[in-house]
Amino acid sequence: DYDALAGETISIAASPTPHAEILEVVKEILAEKNITLDIQVYNDYVVPNTVVEDGTVDANYFQHTPYLESFNASNGTDLVSAAKIHYEPFGIYPGKSDDLANIADGATIAVPNDTTNEARALQLLAAQGLITVRDGAGLTATVNDITENPHNLQIEEIEAAQLPRTVQDVDFAVINGNYAMEAGFSVGKDALATEDASSEAAQTYANVLVVKEGNESDPAIQALYAALTSDKVKDYINSTYDGAVVPIF
């Protein structure tokens, strides 16, 4: 009920891209209801949580749930997700080859070398039917969990941020959405395949709206949630980020 909040200010801490940009659209929606959205932009991943914990800011939008859970565990904070908003999909990008359907025997595929990202990359390759990953390996999968590799694919593990620069040296590379975007790749046009919204990775690593536990049903948070998950925001995300940011609401 927006009316009850007329004249109020809601504060939110956010990362610059894409979070604060998306919130500018939310700000317009709330302004039409005479509600002010105060967007506070941070480049670090600690203060946006501490200001919500101590009550100086109402909510934040910058992180995914696994990060939130580890932050709570390390800092003794009581922060919770109020909603899943978007995910930034991994994509398989062409290097020397661009035909996944007719992949060559022994083709090289570069993947990120850190645990989480490597697992996401392997699960995306498995979703395309290129390899089979052991049941239950989930988002902890490593190359040791590959149970079938019919094309004898050579998996090269490379530091995630380096992948866009080394893609031309391999047949294909699986690249994080943010690194692909920063390197000028279009997730929508250049990726040969991307993570599906229903995938475990998308659901797990969705970026969430976070509040202090107990405030989830607060009218201000409900108004913020309604505006953030509106069609206007969905349309903005889809038309602005070219597949690099995907709504999950």
C-alpha positions in Angstrom: 0.0 0.0 0.0 2.0 3.0 -1.3 -0.5 5.6 0.0 0.4 4.9 3.7 4.0 5.7 2.8 3.4 9.1 1.1 6.1 11.6 2.2 8.4 8.9 3.5 12.0 8.1 2.5 13.3 4.6 2.0 17.1 4.2 2.0 19.0 1.4 0.1 22.7 0.6 -0.3 23.8 -0.7 -3.6 26.8 -1.5 -6.0 27.1 0.9 -8.9 26.4 -1.6 -11.7 23.8 -2.9 -12.4 22.2 -2.4 -9.0 22.2 1.3 -8.5 21.2 1.8 -12.2 18.2 -0.5 -11.8 17.3 1.3 -8.6 17.1 4.6 -10.5 14.0 3.1 -12.3 12.6 2.1 -8.9 13.2 5.6 -7.6 11.0 7.0 -10.5 8.2 4.5 -9.7 8.2 5.4 -6.0 8.5 9.1 -6.7 5.1 8.9 -8.6 3.7 7.6 -5.2 5.4 10.5 -3.4 7.9 8.2 -1.8 11.6 9.1 -1.9 14.2 6.5 -2.6 17.6 7.4 -1.2 20.2 5.3 -3.1 23.6 5.0 -1.4 26.3 3.7 -3.8 29.2 1.7 -2.4 32.2 0.0 -4.1 32.9 -2.3 -1.2 31.1 -5.4 0.0 31.1 -4.8 3.7 29.6 -1.4 4.5 26.3 -2.0 2.6 25.7 -4.9 5.0 26.8 -3.2 8.2 24.6 -0.1 7.6 21.5 -2.3 7.2 22.5 -4.3 10.3 22.8 -1.2 12.4 19.6 0.3 11.1 21.0 3.4 9.4 19.9 2.1 6.0 16.7 0.1 5.3 17.9 -2.4 2.7 20.7 -3.3 0.3 20.9 -4.7 -3.2 24.4 -5.9 -4.3 25.0 -9.5 -3.2 23.9 -13.1 -3.7 22.7 -15.5 -0.9 25.9 -17.5 -0.4 27.9 -14.3 0.2 25.1 -13.1 2.5 25.2 -16.3 4.5 29.0 -16.3 4.9 28.9 -12.6 5.9 26.3 -13.4 8.6 28.4 -16.3 9.8 31.6 -14.2 9.9 30.2 -11.0 11.4 27.3 -12.2 13.6 24.8 -10.2 11.6 21.1 -11.0 11.2 20.5 -10.1 7.6 18.0 -11.9 5.3 17.0 -12.0 1.7 13.6 -10.4 1.0 13.5 -11.3 -2.7 15.6 -12.6 -5.6 15.9 -9.9 -8.3 18.4 -10.9 -11.0 21.2 -13.1 -12.0 24.2 -12.5 -14.2 24.5 -15.6 -16.5 27.6 -17.4 -17.4 28.0 -17.9 -21.2 29.9 -20.2 -23.5 31.8 -18.0 -26.0 33.4 -18.8 -29.3 37.2 -18.8 -29.6 38.7 -20.7 -32.6 35.4 -22.5 -33.0 31.8 -21.3 -32.9 29.7 -24.5 -33.5 28.8 -26.3 -30.2 26.5 -28.7 -32.0 29.4 -30.1 -34.1 32.1 -29.8 -31.5 35.4 -31.3 -32.6 36.9 -34.3 -30.8 39.6 -33.0 -28.4 38.4 -29.4 -28.5 39.8 -27.1 -25.7 37.4 -25.3 -23.4 38.7 -22.7 -21.0 36.8 -22.4 -17.7 37.4 -20.3 -14.5 39.8 -21.9 -12.1 38.1 -20.9 -8.8 35.8 -23.4 -7.1 32.4 -21.7 -7.5 32.9 -20.4 -11.0 34.4 -23.7 -12.3 31.4 -25.6 -11.0 29.0 -23.2 -12.7 31.0 -23.5 -16.0 31.0 -27.3 -15.8 27.3 -27.4 -15.1 26.6 -25.1 -18.1 28.7 -27.5 -20.3 26.7 -30.4 -18.9 23.4 -28.6 -19.6 24.4 -28.4 -23.2 25.0 -32.1 -23.3 28.8 -31.7 -23.9 29.8 -33.6 -20.7 28.1 -35.4 -17.9 28.8 -34.3 -14.3 28.4 -36.6 -11.3 24.9 -36.4 -9.8 25.0 -34.4 -6.6 28.2 -32.6 -7.4 26.1 -29.4 -7.9 28.0 -26.1 -7.4 31.0 -27.8 -5.9 31.8 -29.8 -9.1 35.4 -30.0 -10.3 36.9 -31.7 -13.4 37.2 -34.8 -11.2 33.3 -34.9 -11.2 33.1 -35.3 -15.0 31.8 -38.8 -15.5 31.4 -38.8 -19.3 33.4 -36.8 -21.8 32.4 -38.3 -25.2 34.2 -35.6 -27.2 37.4 -35.9 -25.2 37.2 -32.2 -24.4 40.3 -30.7 -22.9 39.2 -28.5 -20.0 41.7 -25.6 -19.4 41.5 -23.9 -16.0 42.2 -20.2 -16.2 41.8 -17.3 -13.8 38.2 -15.9 -14.3 39.2 -12.3 -15.1 41.7 -13.6 -17.8 39.2 -15.6 -19.8 38.1 -12.8 -22.2 41.7 -12.1 -23.1 42.6 -15.8 -23.7 39.4 -16.9 -25.5 41.1 -16.7 -28.9 43.7 -19.3 -27.8 41.1 -22.0 -27.2 38.1 -23.4 -29.0 35.5 -22.1 -26.5 35.5 -20.3 -23.1 33.0 -20.2 -20.3 33.0 -16.7 -19.0 31.3 -14.9 -16.1 28.7 -12.4 -17.2 30.4 -9.4 -15.6 33.8 -10.2 -17.1 32.2 -10.8 -20.5 30.4 -7.5 -20.3 33.5 -5.5 -19.2 35.4 -7.0 -22.1 32.8 -5.8 -24.6 31.2 -9.1 -25.3 27.4 -9.2 -25.7 25.9 -11.9 -23.6 22.8 -11.8 -25.8 24.5 -11.8 -29.2 27.9 -13.4 -28.7 27.3 -16.2 -26.2 26.5 -19.6 -27.8 24.7 -20.7 -24.7 23.9 -19.2 -21.3 22.6 -20.4 -17.9 18.9 -20.9 -17.7 16.9 -19.0 -15.0 15.7 -22.4 -13.6 19.3 -23.7 -13.2 20.7 -24.3 -9.8 23.4 -21.6 -10.4 20.9 -18.9 -11.4 18.7 -19.7 -8.4 21.7 -19.9 -6.0 23.6 -16.9 -7.2 20.6 -14.6 -7.8 21.3 -11.1 -6.5 18.9 -10.4 -3.6 17.2 -7.5 -1.9 18.5 -7.8 1.7 17.0 -6.4 5.0 17.6 -6.9 8.7 15.8 -10.0 9.9 12.3 -9.1 11.1 11.8 -6.2 8.6 10.8 -8.4 5.7 7.1 -7.4 6.0 7.8 -3.7 6.9 5.6 -1.5 4.6 8.6 0.3 3.3 10.3 -2.9 2.3 7.1 -4.2 0.7 6.8 -1.0 -1.3 10.4 -1.3 -2.4 9.9 -5.0 -3.3 6.8 -4.2 -5.3 8.6 -1.5 -7.3 11.8 -3.5 -7.8 9.8 -6.5 -9.2 7.6 -4.5 -11.4 7.2 -4.9 -15.2 8.8 -1.5 -15.7 12.0 -2.7 -14.0 11.9 -6.0 -15.9 11.6 -4.2 -19.2 14.5 -1.8 -18.2 16.8 -4.8 -17.3 15.9 -6.7 -20.5 16.4 -3.7 -22.8 19.6 -2.3 -21.1 21.9 -5.2 -20.3 21.7 -7.3 -23.5 21.3 -10.6 -21.6 24.1 -9.9 -19.1 21.6 -9.2 -16.3 18.4 -11.4 -16.3 15.4 -10.8 -14.1 14.5 -13.8 -11.9 11.2 -12.5 -10.6 
